[in-house]
Amino acid sequence: MEFSTMFRVKNRCGPINIKSVVSRMKKLFRKIPKSPECPKSPPPPQYLLPPRHSDDDGKLTVVLDMDETLIHSEHIASMDSTRFDMVIIDDENVNIFGIHLRPMVEDFILHGAEFFELVVFTAASRTYARPVLDALDPRGRIKHRLYRDSCMEVDGLLVKPIRKLGRQLARMVLVDNNEVCMLTCPDNGLLVPSYYGGRRDECMKHLADILQHLHTLDDVRPFLKEKFSVLGRLRARSLTSPLPPSMDLENPDLNC
């Protein structure tokens, strides 16, 4: 039986105007109160690191730059060079690099992992940096590695957004030779001199001493701010070589 026929049979006054019925039904439905919508849960934060391992609970998170902080590399033509501590070839089997290791860097990584959660955050490409880190840290003491694709690029400058690591800022240190990389969280910055080779460098020894002290603090930022004044360095630098407007040091979206 067709829809219109059913209404005609049941209604003795004549056939039903279907359009009229539908119109009245719509009006009735509009009067029915809508069920309250469930509030949408905010999406989980997209952190760059996985959750901290239980073995690292309570440890200071130490984020280490690679080039000119832990090592210095040079592009070379042959694997036969003996001038370097090690020679590696990149993942694309195209480029060969001679690597100078900063004195005591291997001991720092080996023993530092007992006290700190070690992370390498480099602005270098993955294809170059991965084999370097494999050779530098064959035992895997460095828990996490981040490469150029995790950096934030603003007006051609690469910045390391350590707020996105998923760790407490009060218990995190960024060790780097370039203060621009520290722009988002300058009070977490521990600035070290650039390394270009040589055996008399004692930076890793001094770094270990400072980190041991920082490990005892509930919040490392006041000490680092007073000791290294990265924000002051950035402001001084912007006076002679202005930073892009989108990286204004007074921008609250960039600072911790």
CYANA upper distance limits for C-alpha pairs under 8 A (distance plus 0.5 A):
  1 MET  CA      5 THR  CA      6.80
  1 MET  CA      6 MET  CA      7.04
  2 GLU  CA      6 MET  CA      6.86
  3 PHE  CA      7 PHE  CA      7.26
  4 SER  CA      8 ARG  CA      6.76
  4 SER  CA     15 PRO  CA      8.07
  4 SER  CA     16 ILE  CA      7.71
  4 SER  CA     18 ILE  CA      7.78
  5 THR  CA      9 VAL  CA      6.71
  6 MET  CA     10 LYS  CA      6.89
  7 PHE  CA     11 ASN  CA      6.43
  7 PHE  CA     15 PRO  CA      7.01
  7 PHE  CA     16 ILE  CA      6.39
  8 ARG  CA     12 ARG  CA      7.78
  8 ARG  CA     14 GLY  CA      6.70
  8 ARG  CA     15 PRO  CA      4.91
  8 ARG  CA     16 ILE  CA      6.68
  9 VAL  CA     15 PRO  CA      8.44
 11 ASN  CA     15 PRO  CA      7.17
 11 ASN  CA     16 ILE  CA      7.72
 16 ILE  CA     21 VAL  CA      8.19
 17 ASN  CA     21 VAL  CA      6.97
 18 ILE  CA     22 VAL  CA      6.71
 19 LYS  CA     23 SER  CA      6.60
 20 SER  CA     24 ARG  CA      6.76
 21 VAL  CA     25 MET  CA      6.64
 22 VAL  CA     26 LYS  CA      6.73
 23 SER  CA     27 LYS  CA      6.97
 24 ARG  CA     28 LEU  CA      6.80
 25 MET  CA     29 PHE  CA      6.72
 26 LYS  CA     30 ARG  CA      6.73
 27 LYS  CA     31 LYS  CA      7.17
 28 LEU  CA     32 ILE  CA      7.39
 46 GLN  CA    164 LYS  CA      7.95
 47 TYR  CA    164 LYS  CA      5.62
 47 TYR  CA    165 LEU  CA      5.78
 47 TYR  CA    166 GLY  CA      5.83
 48 LEU  CA    150 SER  CA      7.91
 48 LEU  CA    164 LYS  CA      6.38
 48 LEU  CA    165 LEU  CA      5.40
 48 LEU  CA    166 GLY  CA      7.53
 49 LEU  CA    144 HIS  CA      7.91
 49 LEU  CA    165 LEU  CA      5.75
 49 LEU  CA    166 GLY  CA      6.85
 50 PRO  CA    166 GLY  CA      8.24
 51 PRO  CA    166 GLY  CA      7.82
 52 ARG  CA     56 ASP  CA      7.00
 52 ARG  CA     57 ASP  CA      7.64
 53 HIS  CA     57 ASP  CA      7.45
 56 ASP  CA    116 PHE  CA      7.84
 56 ASP  CA    117 GLU  CA      6.51
 59 LYS  CA    115 PHE  CA      6.69
 59 LYS  CA    116 PHE  CA      5.59
 59 LYS  CA    117 GLU  CA      6.54
 59 LYS  CA    215 HIS  CA      7.74
 60 LEU  CA    115 PHE  CA      7.91
 60 LEU  CA    116 PHE  CA      5.54
 60 LEU  CA    117 GLU  CA      6.59
 60 LEU  CA    171 ARG  CA      5.88
 60 LEU  CA    172 MET  CA      6.49
 60 LEU  CA    173 VAL  CA      8.26
 60 LEU  CA    214 LEU  CA      8.34
 60 LEU  CA    215 HIS  CA      6.23
 61 THR  CA    116 PHE  CA      6.32
 61 THR  CA    117 GLU  CA      5.16
 61 THR  CA    118 LEU  CA      6.68
 61 THR  CA    119 VAL  CA      7.86
 61 THR  CA    167 ARG  CA      8.15
 61 THR  CA    171 ARG  CA      6.79
 61 THR  CA    172 MET  CA      5.19
 61 THR  CA    173 VAL  CA      6.85
 62 VAL  CA    116 PHE  CA      6.87
 62 VAL  CA    117 GLU  CA      6.52
 62 VAL  CA    118 LEU  CA      5.64
 62 VAL  CA    119 VAL  CA      6.61
 62 VAL  CA    172 MET  CA      6.45
 62 VAL  CA    173 VAL  CA      5.52
 62 VAL  CA    174 LEU  CA      6.76
 62 VAL  CA    175 VAL  CA      7.73
 63 VAL  CA    118 LEU  CA      6.71
 63 VAL  CA    119 VAL  CA      5.18
 63 VAL  CA    120 VAL  CA      6.10
 63 VAL  CA    121 PHE  CA      6.80
 63 VAL  CA    172 MET  CA      7.91
 63 VAL  CA    173 VAL  CA      6.44
 63 VAL  CA    174 LEU  CA      5.22
 63 VAL  CA    175 VAL  CA      6.48
 64 LEU  CA     69 THR  CA      8.19
 64 LEU  CA     70 LEU  CA      8.40
 64 LEU  CA    118 LEU  CA      7.88
 64 LEU  CA    119 VAL  CA      6.49
 64 LEU  CA    120 VAL  CA      5.14
 64 LEU  CA    121 PHE  CA      6.38
 64 LEU  CA    122 THR  CA      8.24
 64 LEU  CA    174 LEU  CA      6.68
 64 LEU  CA    175 VAL  CA      5.47
 64 LEU  CA    176 ASP  CA      6.97
 65 ASP  CA     69 THR  CA      6.32
 65 ASP  CA     70 LEU  CA      7.50
 65 ASP  CA    120 VAL  CA      6.34
 65 ASP  CA    121 PHE  CA      5.85
 65 ASP  CA    122 THR  CA      5.69
 65 ASP  CA    174 LEU  CA      8.29
 65 ASP  CA    175 VAL  CA      6.63
 65 ASP  CA    176 ASP  CA      5.61
 65 ASP  CA    177 ASN  CA      8.12
 66 MET  CA     70 LEU  CA      5.52
 66 MET  CA     71 ILE  CA      6.70
 66 MET  CA    120 VAL  CA      7.25
 66 MET  CA    121 PHE  CA      7.67
 66 MET  CA    122 THR  CA      6.07
 67 ASP  CA     71 ILE  CA      5.79
 67 ASP  CA     72 HIS  CA      6.08
 67 ASP  CA     73 SER  CA      7.74
 67 ASP  CA    122 THR  CA      7.92
 67 ASP  CA    124 ALA  CA      8.44
 68 GLU  CA     72 HIS  CA      5.63
 68 GLU  CA    177 ASN  CA      7.31
 68 GLU  CA    194 SER  CA      5.48
 68 GLU  CA    195 TYR  CA      5.05
 68 GLU  CA    196 TYR  CA      6.79
 69 THR  CA    102 ARG  CA      8.12
 69 THR  CA    175 VAL  CA      8.41
 69 THR  CA    176 ASP  CA      6.71
 69 THR  CA    177 ASN  CA      6.51
 69 THR  CA    192 VAL  CA      7.61
 69 THR  CA    193 PRO  CA      8.06
 69 THR  CA    194 SER  CA      6.52
 69 THR  CA    195 TYR  CA      6.49
 70 LEU  CA    101 LEU  CA      7.10
 70 LEU  CA    102 ARG  CA      6.05
 70 LEU  CA    105 VAL  CA      6.87
 70 LEU  CA    195 TYR  CA      8.16
 71 ILE  CA     99 ILE  CA      7.18
 71 ILE  CA    100 HIS  CA      6.12
 71 ILE  CA    101 LEU  CA      5.16
 71 ILE  CA    102 ARG  CA      5.83
 71 ILE  CA    195 TYR  CA      7.46
 71 ILE  CA    196 TYR  CA      8.36
 71 ILE  CA    197 GLY  CA      8.46
 72 HIS  CA     99 ILE  CA      6.35
 72 HIS  CA    100 HIS  CA      5.58
 72 HIS  CA    101 LEU  CA      7.12
 72 HIS  CA    102 ARG  CA      8.02
 72 HIS  CA    195 TYR  CA      6.86
 72 HIS  CA    196 TYR  CA      5.94
 72 HIS  CA    197 GLY  CA      6.80
 73 SER  CA     97 PHE  CA      6.65
 73 SER  CA     98 GLY  CA      6.00
 73 SER  CA     99 ILE  CA      4.96
 73 SER  CA    100 HIS  CA      6.60
 74 GLU  CA     97 PHE  CA      5.93
 74 GLU  CA     98 GLY  CA      5.70
 74 GLU  CA     99 ILE  CA      7.11
 75 HIS  CA     95 ASN  CA      7.70
 75 HIS  CA     96 ILE  CA      6.49
 75 HIS  CA     97 PHE  CA      5.12
 75 HIS  CA     98 GLY  CA      6.91
 76 ILE  CA     95 ASN  CA      8.39
 76 ILE  CA     96 ILE  CA      6.13
 76 ILE  CA     97 PHE  CA      6.01
 76 ILE  CA     98 GLY  CA      6.82
 77 ALA  CA     96 ILE  CA      7.01
 78 SER  CA     96 ILE  CA      7.38
 79 MET  CA     87 VAL  CA      6.84
 79 MET  CA     88 ILE  CA      8.21
 79 MET  CA     96 ILE  CA      7.39
 81 SER  CA     87 VAL  CA      8.16
 81 SER  CA     98 GLY  CA      8.07
 83 ARG  CA     98 GLY  CA      8.33
 84 PHE  CA     98 GLY  CA      6.04
 84 PHE  CA     99 ILE  CA      6.01
 84 PHE  CA    100 HIS  CA      5.94
 85 ASP  CA     98 GLY  CA      8.05
 85 ASP  CA     99 ILE  CA      6.35
 85 ASP  CA    100 HIS  CA      5.87
 85 ASP  CA    101 LEU  CA      6.82
 86 MET  CA     98 GLY  CA      6.62
 86 MET  CA     99 ILE  CA      5.80
 86 MET  CA    100 HIS  CA      7.65
 87 VAL  CA     96 ILE  CA      7.61
 87 VAL  CA     97 PHE  CA      6.17
 87 VAL  CA     98 GLY  CA      5.04
 87 VAL  CA     99 ILE  CA      6.39
 88 ILE  CA     96 ILE  CA      6.33
 88 ILE  CA     97 PHE  CA      5.90
 88 ILE  CA     98 GLY  CA      7.13
 88 ILE  CA     99 ILE  CA      8.13
 88 ILE  CA    131 PRO  CA      7.33
 88 ILE  CA    132 VAL  CA      7.21
 89 ILE  CA     93 ASN  CA      6.42
 89 ILE  CA     94 VAL  CA      7.57
 89 ILE  CA     95 ASN  CA      6.17
 89 ILE  CA     96 ILE  CA      4.93
 89 ILE  CA     97 PHE  CA      6.69
 89 ILE  CA    128 TYR  CA      8.36
 89 ILE  CA    131 PRO  CA      7.83
 90 ASP  CA     94 VAL  CA      6.94
 90 ASP  CA     95 ASN  CA      6.15
 90 ASP  CA     96 ILE  CA      7.06
 90 ASP  CA     97 PHE  CA      8.35
 90 ASP  CA    127 THR  CA      6.18
 90 ASP  CA    128 TYR  CA      5.41
 90 ASP  CA    129 ALA  CA      8.38
 90 ASP  CA    131 PRO  CA      6.84
 91 ASP  CA    127 THR  CA      5.38
 91 ASP  CA    128 TYR  CA      7.11
 91 ASP  CA    130 ARG  CA      8.29
 91 ASP  CA    131 PRO  CA      7.44
 92 GLU  CA    127 THR  CA      7.19
100 HIS  CA    196 TYR  CA      8.36
100 HIS  CA    197 GLY  CA      6.30
101 LEU  CA    105 VAL  CA      7.25
101 LEU  CA    197 GLY  CA      7.97
102 ARG  CA    195 TYR  CA      7.47
102 ARG  CA    197 GLY  CA      7.46
102 ARG  CA    198 GLY  CA      8.25
102 ARG  CA    199 ARG  CA      8.21
102 ARG  CA    201 ASP  CA      7.65
102 ARG  CA    204 MET  CA      8.16
103 PRO  CA    199 ARG  CA      6.65
103 PRO  CA    200 ARG  CA      8.09
103 PRO  CA    201 ASP  CA      6.73
103 PRO  CA    202 GLU  CA      7.36
103 PRO  CA    204 MET  CA      7.61
104 MET  CA    108 PHE  CA      6.61
104 MET  CA    202 GLU  CA      8.39
104 MET  CA    204 MET  CA      6.59
104 MET  CA    205 LYS  CA      7.73
105 VAL  CA    109 ILE  CA      6.78
105 VAL  CA    204 MET  CA      6.71
106 GLU  CA    110 LEU  CA      6.61
106 GLU  CA    136 LEU  CA      7.53
106 GLU  CA    137 ASP  CA      8.00
107 ASP  CA    111 HIS  CA      6.51
107 ASP  CA    112 GLY  CA      8.30
108 PHE  CA    112 GLY  CA      5.78
108 PHE  CA    204 MET  CA      7.27
108 PHE  CA    205 LYS  CA      8.42
108 PHE  CA    208 ALA  CA      7.66
109 ILE  CA    113 ALA  CA      6.57
109 ILE  CA    118 LEU  CA      8.44
109 ILE  CA    137 ASP  CA      7.99
109 ILE  CA    141 ARG  CA      7.09
109 ILE  CA    142 ILE  CA      7.64
110 LEU  CA    114 GLU  CA      8.35
110 LEU  CA    141 ARG  CA      6.93
111 HIS  CA    115 PHE  CA      8.09
112 GLY  CA    116 PHE  CA      6.36
112 GLY  CA    118 LEU  CA      8.18
112 GLY  CA    208 ALA  CA      8.20
113 ALA  CA    117 GLU  CA      6.69
113 ALA  CA    118 LEU  CA      6.69
113 ALA  CA    141 ARG  CA      6.31
113 ALA  CA    142 ILE  CA      7.54
117 GLU  CA    142 ILE  CA      8.11
117 GLU  CA    143 LYS  CA      7.28
118 LEU  CA    141 ARG  CA      7.88
118 LEU  CA    142 ILE  CA      5.46
118 LEU  CA    143 LYS  CA      6.21
118 LEU  CA    144 HIS  CA      7.51
119 VAL  CA    142 ILE  CA      6.27
119 VAL  CA    143 LYS  CA      6.39
119 VAL  CA    144 HIS  CA      5.32
119 VAL  CA    145 ARG  CA      6.34
119 VAL  CA    146 LEU  CA      8.23
120 VAL  CA    142 ILE  CA      7.57
120 VAL  CA    144 HIS  CA      6.89
120 VAL  CA    145 ARG  CA      5.36
120 VAL  CA    146 LEU  CA      6.61
121 PHE  CA    145 ARG  CA      6.49
121 PHE  CA    146 LEU  CA      5.07
121 PHE  CA    147 TYR  CA      6.43
121 PHE  CA    160 LYS  CA      8.08
122 THR  CA    129 ALA  CA      8.30
122 THR  CA    145 ARG  CA      8.50
122 THR  CA    146 LEU  CA      6.72
122 THR  CA    147 TYR  CA      5.53
122 THR  CA    148 ARG  CA      6.73
123 ALA  CA    147 TYR  CA      6.16
123 ALA  CA    148 ARG  CA      4.71
123 ALA  CA    149 ASP  CA      8.41
123 ALA  CA    151 CYS  CA      7.15
123 ALA  CA    158 LEU  CA      7.56
124 ALA  CA    128 TYR  CA      7.49
124 ALA  CA    129 ALA  CA      6.66
124 ALA  CA    147 TYR  CA      6.49
124 ALA  CA    148 ARG  CA      5.76
125 SER  CA    129 ALA  CA      6.55
125 SER  CA    147 TYR  CA      6.50
125 SER  CA    148 ARG  CA      5.89
125 SER  CA    149 ASP  CA      8.10
126 ARG  CA    130 ARG  CA      6.02
126 ARG  CA    147 TYR  CA      6.19
126 ARG  CA    148 ARG  CA      7.62
127 THR  CA    131 PRO  CA      7.88
128 TYR  CA    132 VAL  CA      7.35
129 ALA  CA    133 LEU  CA      6.65
129 ALA  CA    147 TYR  CA      8.14
130 ARG  CA    134 ASP  CA      6.63
131 PRO  CA    135 ALA  CA      6.74
132 VAL  CA    136 LEU  CA      6.60
133 LEU  CA    137 ASP  CA      6.18
133 LEU  CA    138 PRO  CA      8.32
134 ASP  CA    138 PRO  CA      5.89
134 ASP  CA    140 GLY  CA      8.40
137 ASP  CA    141 ARG  CA      7.01
137 ASP  CA    142 ILE  CA      7.50
146 LEU  CA    150 SER  CA      6.68
147 TYR  CA    151 CYS  CA      7.66
150 SER  CA    160 LYS  CA      8.06
151 CYS  CA    158 LEU  CA      6.51
151 CYS  CA    159 VAL  CA      6.13
151 CYS  CA    160 LYS  CA      5.50
151 CYS  CA    161 PRO  CA      7.08
152 MET  CA    158 LEU  CA      6.20
152 MET  CA    159 VAL  CA      5.57
152 MET  CA    160 LYS  CA      6.66
152 MET  CA    161 PRO  CA      6.99
153 GLU  CA    157 LEU  CA      5.96
153 GLU  CA    158 LEU  CA      5.14
153 GLU  CA    159 VAL  CA      6.70
154 VAL  CA    158 LEU  CA      7.09
154 VAL  CA    159 VAL  CA      8.00
154 VAL  CA    246 SER  CA      7.81
154 VAL  CA    247 MET  CA      7.78
155 ASP  CA    244 PRO  CA      7.08
155 ASP  CA    246 SER  CA      8.20
157 LEU  CA    180 VAL  CA      8.34
158 LEU  CA    180 VAL  CA      8.20
158 LEU  CA    181 CYS  CA      6.90
159 VAL  CA    180 VAL  CA      7.01
159 VAL  CA    181 CYS  CA      4.79
159 VAL  CA    182 MET  CA      7.12
159 VAL  CA    183 LEU  CA      7.05
159 VAL  CA    184 THR  CA      7.81
160 LYS  CA    181 CYS  CA      5.76
160 LYS  CA    182 MET  CA      6.93
160 LYS  CA    183 LEU  CA      8.28
160 LYS  CA    184 THR  CA      7.86
161 PRO  CA    165 LEU  CA      8.19
161 PRO  CA    182 MET  CA      8.46
161 PRO  CA    184 THR  CA      6.57
161 PRO  CA    185 CYS  CA      8.23
162 ILE  CA    174 LEU  CA      8.38
162 ILE  CA    184 THR  CA      8.12
162 ILE  CA    185 CYS  CA      7.82
163 ARG  CA    167 ARG  CA      8.00
163 ARG  CA    169 LEU  CA      7.52
163 ARG  CA    184 THR  CA      8.33
163 ARG  CA    185 CYS  CA      8.06
163 ARG  CA    256 CYS  CA      7.99
167 ARG  CA    171 ARG  CA      8.13
167 ARG  CA    172 MET  CA      7.66
168 GLN  CA    172 MET  CA      7.00
169 LEU  CA    173 VAL  CA      8.49
169 LEU  CA    188 ASN  CA      7.83
170 ALA  CA    218 ASP  CA      7.32
170 ALA  CA    219 ASP  CA      4.85
170 ALA  CA    220 VAL  CA      6.19
170 ALA  CA    221 ARG  CA      6.86
171 ARG  CA    218 ASP  CA      7.40
171 ARG  CA    219 ASP  CA      6.41
171 ARG  CA    220 VAL  CA      6.60
172 MET  CA    188 ASN  CA      7.13
172 MET  CA    220 VAL  CA      7.77
173 VAL  CA    188 ASN  CA      5.64
173 VAL  CA    189 GLY  CA      6.55
173 VAL  CA    190 LEU  CA      7.17
173 VAL  CA    220 VAL  CA      8.08
174 LEU  CA    182 MET  CA      7.80
174 LEU  CA    188 ASN  CA      6.42
174 LEU  CA    189 GLY  CA      5.41
174 LEU  CA    190 LEU  CA      6.39
175 VAL  CA    189 GLY  CA      6.70
175 VAL  CA    190 LEU  CA      5.34
175 VAL  CA    191 LEU  CA      6.51
175 VAL  CA    192 VAL  CA      7.42
176 ASP  CA    181 CYS  CA      8.01
176 ASP  CA    182 MET  CA      8.42
176 ASP  CA    189 GLY  CA      7.91
176 ASP  CA    190 LEU  CA      7.05
176 ASP  CA    191 LEU  CA      5.91
176 ASP  CA    192 VAL  CA      6.49
177 ASN  CA    191 LEU  CA      5.96
177 ASN  CA    192 VAL  CA      5.41
177 ASN  CA    193 PRO  CA      6.15
177 ASN  CA    194 SER  CA      5.89
178 ASN  CA    182 MET  CA      8.00
178 ASN  CA    191 LEU  CA      7.63
179 GLU  CA    183 LEU  CA      7.37
179 GLU  CA    186 PRO  CA      8.32
179 GLU  CA    189 GLY  CA      8.11
179 GLU  CA    191 LEU  CA      7.30
179 GLU  CA    230 VAL  CA      6.96
179 GLU  CA    233 ARG  CA      8.11
179 GLU  CA    234 LEU  CA      7.40
180 VAL  CA    234 LEU  CA      7.67
182 MET  CA    186 PRO  CA      5.55
182 MET  CA    188 ASN  CA      8.11
182 MET  CA    189 GLY  CA      6.43
182 MET  CA    230 VAL  CA      8.26
183 LEU  CA    231 LEU  CA      8.27
183 LEU  CA    234 LEU  CA      8.24
183 LEU  CA    249 LEU  CA      8.21
183 LEU  CA    254 LEU  CA      7.87
183 LEU  CA    255 ASN  CA      7.90
184 THR  CA    254 LEU  CA      5.34
184 THR  CA    255 ASN  CA      5.37
184 THR  CA    256 CYS  CA      7.01
185 CYS  CA    189 GLY  CA      7.59
185 CYS  CA    254 LEU  CA      8.12
185 CYS  CA    255 ASN  CA      6.03
185 CYS  CA    256 CYS  CA      5.76
186 PRO  CA    225 LYS  CA      8.27
186 PRO  CA    229 SER  CA      8.44
186 PRO  CA    230 VAL  CA      5.92
186 PRO  CA    231 LEU  CA      5.89
186 PRO  CA    255 ASN  CA      8.14
187 ASP  CA    221 ARG  CA      5.69
187 ASP  CA    222 PRO  CA      7.84
187 ASP  CA    224 LEU  CA      6.58
187 ASP  CA    225 LYS  CA      5.54
187 ASP  CA    229 SER  CA      7.95
187 ASP  CA    230 VAL  CA      7.23
187 ASP  CA    231 LEU  CA      7.52
188 ASN  CA    220 VAL  CA      7.72
188 ASN  CA    221 ARG  CA      6.03
188 ASN  CA    224 LEU  CA      6.94
188 ASN  CA    225 LYS  CA      8.02
189 GLY  CA    224 LEU  CA      7.17
189 GLY  CA    225 LYS  CA      8.40
189 GLY  CA    228 PHE  CA      8.03
189 GLY  CA    230 VAL  CA      6.95
190 LEU  CA    224 LEU  CA      7.05
190 LEU  CA    228 PHE  CA      6.98
190 LEU  CA    230 VAL  CA      8.40
191 LEU  CA    228 PHE  CA      7.14
191 LEU  CA    230 VAL  CA      7.98
192 VAL  CA    203 CYS  CA      7.88
193 PRO  CA    203 CYS  CA      8.22
202 GLU  CA    206 HIS  CA      7.11
203 CYS  CA    207 LEU  CA      6.48
204 MET  CA    208 ALA  CA      6.59
205 LYS  CA    209 ASP  CA      6.99
206 HIS  CA    210 ILE  CA      6.88
207 LEU  CA    211 LEU  CA      6.63
208 ALA  CA    212 GLN  CA      6.63
209 ASP  CA    213 HIS  CA      7.10
210 ILE  CA    214 LEU  CA      6.76
211 LEU  CA    215 HIS  CA      6.50
212 GLN  CA    216 THR  CA      7.60
213 HIS  CA    217 LEU  CA      7.73
214 LEU  CA    220 VAL  CA      6.35
220 VAL  CA    224 LEU  CA      6.78
221 ARG  CA    225 LYS  CA      6.32
222 PRO  CA    226 GLU  CA      6.76
223 PHE  CA    227 LYS  CA      6.45
224 LEU  CA    228 PHE  CA      6.11
224 LEU  CA    229 SER  CA      7.53
225 LYS  CA    229 SER  CA      5.28
225 LYS  CA    230 VAL  CA      7.34
225 LYS  CA    231 LEU  CA      8.28
229 SER  CA    233 ARG  CA      6.90
230 VAL  CA    234 LEU  CA      6.68
231 LEU  CA    235 ARG  CA      6.70
232 GLY  CA    236 ALA  CA      6.59
233 ARG  CA    237 ARG  CA      6.52
234 LEU  CA    238 SER  CA      6.64
234 LEU  CA    249 LEU  CA      8.43
235 ARG  CA    239 LEU  CA      7.10
235 ARG  CA    249 LEU  CA      7.78
236 ALA  CA    240 THR  CA      7.64
237 ARG  CA    241 SER  CA      6.27
237 ARG  CA    242 PRO  CA      7.54
238 SER  CA    242 PRO  CA      4.52
238 SER  CA    243 LEU  CA      5.83
243 LEU  CA    247 MET  CA      6.85
243 LEU  CA    248 ASP  CA      7.47
244 PRO  CA    248 ASP  CA      7.41
247 MET  CA    251 ASN  CA      7.67
247 MET  CA    254 LEU  CA      7.76
249 LEU  CA    254 LEU  CA      7.97
249 LEU  CA    255 ASN  CA      7.95
250 GLU  CA    255 ASN  CA      8.22
251 ASN  CA    255 ASN  CA      7.19
252 PRO  CA    256 CYS  CA      8.03
